[in-house]
Amino acid sequence: MGVREVALAAKEAARVLARVSSDRKDGALRAMAAALEREAPKLLEENRADLDQARKNGLSGPMLDRLALTQRIISEMAQGLREVAALPDPVGQVVRMWRRPNGLLVGRMRIPLG
C-alpha cells in the first residue's frame, strides 16, 4: 500500500471514528490491551525471529534495541491503551469560540485526524 492509499484509508477511518460512540472506542482500546497481553508469547516469539533476521541483514545495535520487545514493553503498551481509554473523548469538544466583527460566532472543534 502506497502513501496515497494509506492517506485515503486514514481519511475514511476518521469519518467512521467521528460517528463511533465513546463507549465503543474505549471498549476497542481495552480489547486491544487484552489482546496484546493474551498474544504476548506469540508476539515475543515472532519478534525474536524478526530480530534474528535483522541481525543477519546487518541492522545496527541501536536499531535492534528499538525493535526488541519484552514482556515489560508489551505490558506497558497494554497499560497505555487502558490509560487512553480512561481519558475523556476529545472528539466533538469545542476548544475555542470567538465572535467575528460581523457578529458571526466561530468555534474550533476537535475531530479525528484523517
Residue pairs with C-beta under 8 A, 6 or more apart in sequence:
1 9
10 113
10 114
11 114
12 114
13 112
13 114
14 111
14 112
14 113
14 114
15 112
15 114
17 25
17 91
17 112
17 114
18 91
18 111
18 112
22 89
22 91
25 85
25 89
26 85
26 86
26 89
27 85
29 81
29 82
29 84
29 85
30 81
30 82
30 85
32 78
32 81
33 77
33 78
33 79
33 81
33 82
33 85
34 78
36 43
36 74
36 77
36 78
36 81
37 74
37 75
37 78
40 71
40 74
40 75
43 69
43 74
44 69
44 70
44 71
44 74
47 67
47 68
47 69
50 67
51 64
51 67
51 68
54 63
54 64
54 67
55 64
59 67
90 110
91 110
91 111
91 112
92 109
92 110
92 111
93 109
93 110
94 107
94 108
94 109
95 108
95 109
95 110
96 107
96 108
97 105
97 106
97 107
97 108
98 105
98 106
98 107
99 105
99 106
100 106
